[in-house]
Amino acid sequence: MIKAIRRVLGTFAFLAFIFGGLKSVYRWLARSEDDNHEVFTDEEEYEDSL
């Protein structure tokens, strides 16, 4: 019974580790200056559109 609980907790810890890594990679890519998917190139264009 204890082994089963340890395996379940280990699986959750592993999944949390993977999820955290993917989240950090996503944030790193989102901060990239070479983003071709931006609608506005700078703050002024964004403010002018409002």
Biopython code that builds the backbone (N, CA, C, O; Angstrom):
import numpy as np
from Bio.PDB.StructureBuilder import StructureBuilder

atoms = [
    (1, "MET", "N", (0.831, -1.191, 0.000)),
    (1, "MET", "CA", (0.000, 0.000, 0.000)),
    (1, "MET", "C", (0.873, 1.251, 0.000)),
    (1, "MET", "O", (0.597, 2.198, -0.736)),
    (2, "ILE", "N", (1.917, 1.263, 0.815)),
    (2, "ILE", "CA", (2.818, 2.413, 0.887)),
    (2, "ILE", "C", (3.535, 2.616, -0.454)),
    (2, "ILE", "O", (3.732, 3.749, -0.891)),
    (3, "LYS", "N", (3.919, 1.517, -1.096)),
    (3, "LYS", "CA", (4.594, 1.615, -2.388)),
    (3, "LYS", "C", (3.681, 2.230, -3.436)),
    (3, "LYS", "O", (4.122, 3.026, -4.264)),
    (4, "ALA", "N", (2.412, 1.860, -3.398)),
    (4, "ALA", "CA", (1.462, 2.408, -4.367)),
    (4, "ALA", "C", (1.295, 3.914, -4.170)),
    (4, "ALA", "O", (1.236, 4.664, -5.145)),
    (5, "ILE", "N", (1.219, 4.355, -2.927)),
    (5, "ILE", "CA", (1.079, 5.790, -2.638)),
    (5, "ILE", "C", (2.335, 6.532, -3.091)),
    (5, "ILE", "O", (2.243, 7.616, -3.666)),
    (6, "ARG", "N", (3.509, 5.948, -2.833)),
    (6, "ARG", "CA", (4.758, 6.580, -3.260)),
    (6, "ARG", "C", (4.828, 6.682, -4.770)),
    (6, "ARG", "O", (5.309, 7.684, -5.298)),
    (7, "ARG", "N", (4.360, 5.670, -5.469)),
    (7, "ARG", "CA", (4.378, 5.708, -6.936)),
    (7, "ARG", "C", (3.421, 6.759, -7.474)),
    (7, "ARG", "O", (3.749, 7.465, -8.428)),
    (8, "VAL", "N", (2.246, 6.871, -6.873)),
    (8, "VAL", "CA", (1.285, 7.888, -7.308)),
    (8, "VAL", "C", (1.843, 9.286, -7.050)),
    (8, "VAL", "O", (1.751, 10.158, -7.914)),
    (9, "LEU", "N", (2.421, 9.503, -5.868)),
    (9, "LEU", "CA", (3.014, 10.803, -5.562)),
    (9, "LEU", "C", (4.203, 11.098, -6.475)),
    (9, "LEU", "O", (4.396, 12.239, -6.894)),
    (10, "GLY", "N", (4.987, 10.092, -6.779)),
    (10, "GLY", "CA", (6.099, 10.260, -7.707)),
    (10, "GLY", "C", (5.633, 10.619, -9.104)),
    (10, "GLY", "O", (6.248, 11.444, -9.781)),
    (11, "THR", "N", (4.545, 9.996, -9.534)),
    (11, "THR", "CA", (3.984, 10.305, -10.845)),
    (11, "THR", "C", (3.488, 11.739, -10.885)),
    (11, "THR", "O", (3.738, 12.451, -11.858)),
    (12, "PHE", "N", (2.783, 12.178, -9.837)),
    (12, "PHE", "CA", (2.311, 13.556, -9.784)),
    (12, "PHE", "C", (3.484, 14.540, -9.761)),
    (12, "PHE", "O", (3.425, 15.588, -10.404)),
    (13, "ALA", "N", (4.529, 14.213, -9.036)),
    (13, "ALA", "CA", (5.703, 15.083, -8.983)),
    (13, "ALA", "C", (6.370, 15.160, -10.357)),
    (13, "ALA", "O", (6.793, 16.236, -10.780)),
    (14, "PHE", "N", (6.465, 14.052, -11.040)),
    (14, "PHE", "CA", (7.057, 14.033, -12.378)),
    (14, "PHE", "C", (6.226, 14.863, -13.346)),
    (14, "PHE", "O", (6.780, 15.643, -14.120)),
    (15, "LEU", "N", (4.912, 14.710, -13.316)),
    (15, "LEU", "CA", (4.043, 15.489, -14.193)),
    (15, "LEU", "C", (4.125, 16.981, -13.874)),
    (15, "LEU", "O", (4.106, 17.808, -14.785)),
    (16, "ALA", "N", (4.215, 17.331, -12.600)),
    (16, "ALA", "CA", (4.351, 18.732, -12.218)),
    (16, "ALA", "C", (5.682, 19.290, -12.723)),
    (16, "ALA", "O", (5.742, 20.438, -13.164)),
    (17, "PHE", "N", (6.737, 18.498, -12.665)),
    (17, "PHE", "CA", (8.042, 18.913, -13.169)),
    (17, "PHE", "C", (7.985, 19.175, -14.680)),
    (17, "PHE", "O", (8.497, 20.188, -15.158)),
    (18, "ILE", "N", (7.369, 18.270, -15.416)),
    (18, "ILE", "CA", (7.238, 18.421, -16.867)),
    (18, "ILE", "C", (6.393, 19.649, -17.187)),
    (18, "ILE", "O", (6.753, 20.442, -18.057)),
    (19, "PHE", "N", (5.275, 19.810, -16.490)),
    (19, "PHE", "CA", (4.393, 20.953, -16.723)),
    (19, "PHE", "C", (5.123, 22.260, -16.427)),
    (19, "PHE", "O", (4.992, 23.220, -17.186)),
    (20, "GLY", "N", (5.876, 22.312, -15.356)),
    (20, "GLY", "CA", (6.635, 23.513, -15.011)),
    (20, "GLY", "C", (7.682, 23.841, -16.065)),
    (20, "GLY", "O", (7.891, 25.006, -16.401)),
    (21, "GLY", "N", (8.326, 22.828, -16.576)),
    (21, "GLY", "CA", (9.309, 23.041, -17.635)),
    (21, "GLY", "C", (8.680, 23.571, -18.903)),
    (21, "GLY", "O", (9.211, 24.493, -19.522)),
    (22, "LEU", "N", (7.563, 23.004, -19.293)),
    (22, "LEU", "CA", (6.866, 23.478, -20.487)),
    (22, "LEU", "C", (6.369, 24.908, -20.306)),
    (22, "LEU", "O", (6.417, 25.717, -21.233)),
    (23, "LYS", "N", (5.896, 25.206, -19.106)),
    (23, "LYS", "CA", (5.413, 26.555, -18.820)),
    (23, "LYS", "C", (6.546, 27.570, -18.909)),
    (23, "LYS", "O", (6.365, 28.659, -19.454)),
    (24, "SER", "N", (7.716, 27.217, -18.376)),
    (24, "SER", "CA", (8.843, 28.144, -18.432)),
    (24, "SER", "C", (9.336, 28.322, -19.870)),
    (24, "SER", "O", (9.717, 29.428, -20.256)),
    (25, "VAL", "N", (9.333, 27.257, -20.660)),
    (25, "VAL", "CA", (9.724, 27.373, -22.066)),
    (25, "VAL", "C", (8.725, 28.248, -22.807)),
    (25, "VAL", "O", (9.125, 29.072, -23.630)),
    (26, "TYR", "N", (7.446, 28.088, -22.536)),
    (26, "TYR", "CA", (6.423, 28.916, -23.179)),
    (26, "TYR", "C", (6.617, 30.391, -22.822)),
    (26, "TYR", "O", (6.523, 31.257, -23.692)),
    (27, "ARG", "N", (6.884, 30.677, -21.557)),
    (27, "ARG", "CA", (7.111, 32.068, -21.136)),
    (27, "ARG", "C", (8.365, 32.630, -21.782)),
    (27, "ARG", "O", (8.395, 33.799, -22.167)),
    (28, "TRP", "N", (9.413, 31.800, -21.904)),
    (28, "TRP", "CA", (10.642, 32.251, -22.539)),
    (28, "TRP", "C", (10.395, 32.587, -24.004)),
    (28, "TRP", "O", (10.901, 33.590, -24.507)),
    (29, "LEU", "N", (9.624, 31.757, -24.685)),
    (29, "LEU", "CA", (9.304, 32.027, -26.085)),
    (29, "LEU", "C", (8.417, 33.253, -26.220)),
    (29, "LEU", "O", (8.547, 34.002, -27.188)),
    (30, "ALA", "N", (7.521, 33.470, -25.272)),
    (30, "ALA", "CA", (6.632, 34.629, -25.324)),
    (30, "ALA", "C", (7.402, 35.930, -25.127)),
    (30, "ALA", "O", (6.993, 36.973, -25.638)),
    (31, "ARG", "N", (8.522, 35.883, -24.385)),
    (31, "ARG", "CA", (9.322, 37.082, -24.155)),
    (31, "ARG", "C", (10.269, 37.372, -25.305)),
    (31, "ARG", "O", (10.905, 38.425, -25.325)),
    (32, "SER", "N", (10.375, 36.481, -26.241)),
    (32, "SER", "CA", (11.312, 36.641, -27.341)),
    (32, "SER", "C", (11.003, 37.912, -28.131)),
    (32, "SER", "O", (9.843, 38.209, -28.413)),
    (33, "GLU", "N", (12.035, 38.648, -28.480)),
    (33, "GLU", "CA", (11.862, 39.891, -29.236)),
    (33, "GLU", "C", (11.528, 39.606, -30.695)),
    (33, "GLU", "O", (10.984, 40.474, -31.377)),
    (34, "ASP", "N", (11.834, 38.436, -31.181)),
    (34, "ASP", "CA", (11.598, 38.092, -32.573)),
    (34, "ASP", "C", (10.239, 37.426, -32.727)),
    (34, "ASP", "O", (10.137, 36.289, -33.187)),
    (35, "ASP", "N", (9.208, 38.145, -32.341)),
    (35, "ASP", "CA", (7.853, 37.601, -32.376)),
    (35, "ASP", "C", (7.143, 38.138, -33.614)),
    (35, "ASP", "O", (6.804, 39.319, -33.681)),
    (36, "ASN", "N", (6.925, 37.279, -34.574)),
    (36, "ASN", "CA", (6.270, 37.693, -35.816)),
    (36, "ASN", "C", (4.760, 37.691, -35.710)),
    (36, "ASN", "O", (4.077, 38.030, -36.676)),
    (37, "HIS", "N", (4.222, 37.317, -34.556)),
    (37, "HIS", "CA", (2.780, 37.224, -34.397)),
    (37, "HIS", "C", (2.201, 38.405, -33.635)),
    (37, "HIS", "O", (1.016, 38.403, -33.302)),
    (38, "GLU", "N", (3.018, 39.412, -33.354)),
    (38, "GLU", "CA", (2.518, 40.567, -32.627)),
    (38, "GLU", "C", (1.624, 41.403, -33.540)),
    (38, "GLU", "O", (1.919, 41.583, -34.721)),
    (39, "VAL", "N", (0.550, 41.900, -32.985)),
    (39, "VAL", "CA", (-0.352, 42.748, -33.754)),
    (39, "VAL", "C", (0.224, 44.153, -33.849)),
    (39, "VAL", "O", (0.172, 44.779, -34.908)),
    (40, "PHE", "N", (0.775, 44.649, -32.741)),
    (40, "PHE", "CA", (1.354, 45.985, -32.696)),
    (40, "PHE", "C", (2.850, 45.869, -32.469)),
    (40, "PHE", "O", (3.298, 45.061, -31.655)),
    (41, "THR", "N", (3.624, 46.673, -33.186)),
    (41, "THR", "CA", (5.064, 46.588, -33.062)),
    (41, "THR", "C", (5.594, 47.356, -31.866)),
    (41, "THR", "O", (6.677, 47.050, -31.367)),
    (42, "ASP", "N", (4.853, 48.344, -31.400)),
    (42, "ASP", "CA", (5.317, 49.070, -30.224)),
    (42, "ASP", "C", (4.128, 49.594, -29.427)),
    (42, "ASP", "O", (2.977, 49.456, -29.843)),
    (43, "GLU", "N", (4.414, 50.186, -28.296)),
    (43, "GLU", "CA", (3.371, 50.660, -27.378)),
    (43, "GLU", "C", (2.543, 51.778, -27.999)),
    (43, "GLU", "O", (1.335, 51.845, -27.774)),
    (44, "GLU", "N", (3.174, 52.658, -28.778)),
    (44, "GLU", "CA", (2.457, 53.795, -29.357)),
    (44, "GLU", "C", (1.379, 53.342, -30.327)),
    (44, "GLU", "O", (0.279, 53.895, -30.329)),
    (45, "GLU", "N", (1.674, 52.355, -31.143)),
    (45, "GLU", "CA", (0.668, 51.836, -32.062)),
    (45, "GLU", "C", (-0.507, 51.250, -31.303)),
    (45, "GLU", "O", (-1.661, 51.407, -31.703)),
    (46, "TYR", "N", (-0.206, 50.578, -30.209)),
    (46, "TYR", "CA", (-1.275, 49.999, -29.389)),
    (46, "TYR", "C", (-2.142, 51.098, -28.791)),
    (46, "TYR", "O", (-3.369, 51.005, -28.808)),
    (47, "GLU", "N", (-1.505, 52.142, -28.260)),
    (47, "GLU", "CA", (-2.261, 53.237, -27.660)),
    (47, "GLU", "C", (-3.058, 53.995, -28.699)),
    (47, "GLU", "O", (-4.172, 54.435, -28.415)),
    (48, "ASP", "N", (-2.517, 54.159, -29.897)),
    (48, "ASP", "CA", (-3.237, 54.857, -30.965)),
    (48, "ASP", "C", (-4.461, 54.075, -31.419)),
    (48, "ASP", "O", (-5.431, 54.669, -31.890)),
    (49, "SER", "N", (-4.431, 52.776, -31.287)),
    (49, "SER", "CA", (-5.558, 51.963, -31.742)),
    (49, "SER", "C", (-6.735, 51.991, -30.765)),
    (49, "SER", "O", (-7.852, 51.615, -31.120)),
    (50, "LEU", "N", (-6.480, 52.434, -29.546)),
    (50, "LEU", "CA", (-7.540, 52.463, -28.538)),
    (50, "LEU", "C", (-8.439, 53.620, -28.687)),
    (50, "LEU", "O", (-9.380, 53.774, -27.907)),
]
sb = StructureBuilder()
sb.init_structure("model")
sb.init_model(0)
sb.init_chain("A")
sb.init_seg("    ")
for serial, (resi, resn, name, xyz) in enumerate(atoms, 1):
    if name == "N":
        sb.init_residue(resn, " ", resi, " ")
    sb.init_atom(name, np.array(xyz, "f"), 0.0, 1.0, " ", f" {name:<3s}", serial, name[0])
structure = sb.get_structure()
